[in-house]
């Protein structure tokens, strides 16, 4: 049975029409769920009982459970238990400008990026739309605050779960849903090229972040198997299309791996690839884990890489770090109960 938190307003309108009701009932349901935060269908008092009964018959309102919460330096990490006893994580970060959340999109991930802790767990399944919406609702309730921006960058490759991601974006962006502006929604992908083209055309100009991490096909294919299927050239064409269609800026994520991808020549090659494009590069100091062989680049190497990109005319930042001591940083989410 579908879950009410996974239904876009358009689809809910179609549902009501299909049962012979007026479509404005969808708006009433959305107001209960997302404005009043009333999740019990019996309490939808402006909807008559027989329609409420029908709704209860056709939809569940089951909720994911908070299994564990860890708190450190302006960060909270949540471990959620799903209905089938799988686990996923979400991370909340408190910035000067608001509160952001990094949500997971799959249980595990099949992309196999070699430096990534999250990808060590093979994909078990896609998250359903409602399981992503509920990560936000559960955390807003627990912390008693409003999330201002959403990054789909937790466990999983979002574009490998495309339909659910698009529905999720529609629900959180809906003015009667979670009201999160398109500028405050970011999808991060390792480079599933055909889906990037599709995402350009959903009519909601969200931000795109690309996990790029290497300036040549040779190195990128070693670090990220996806590159053997979609080369750097194909990826850059898709990024150009996204920029043209959405007029948004694209972020190029680049994790700094000591003596792997962090030389001055690497920086020059990266700059050459993106010259003149409306992108900015986000350099991410690597978070070392016990299981993987990579080391974090030194501060000096990161600074030299940064300076080279700047000199080449590329917009670049070094990511501010959050949550390292609770393994809440990029690429460290696991979704395991024991850790
Ligand atoms: S970096 Fe992202 S796409 Fe790559 S394995 Fe990790 S979670 Fe999957």
Boltz pocket constraint, residues with backbone or C-beta under 6 A from the ligand:
constraints:
  - pocket:
      binder: B
      contacts: [[A, 109], [A, 110], [A, 111], [A, 112], [A, 113], [A, 116], [A, 117], [A, 118], [A, 119], [A, 120], [A, 154], [A, 155], [A, 156], [A, 157], [A, 190], [A, 211], [A, 331]]
      max_distance: 6.0
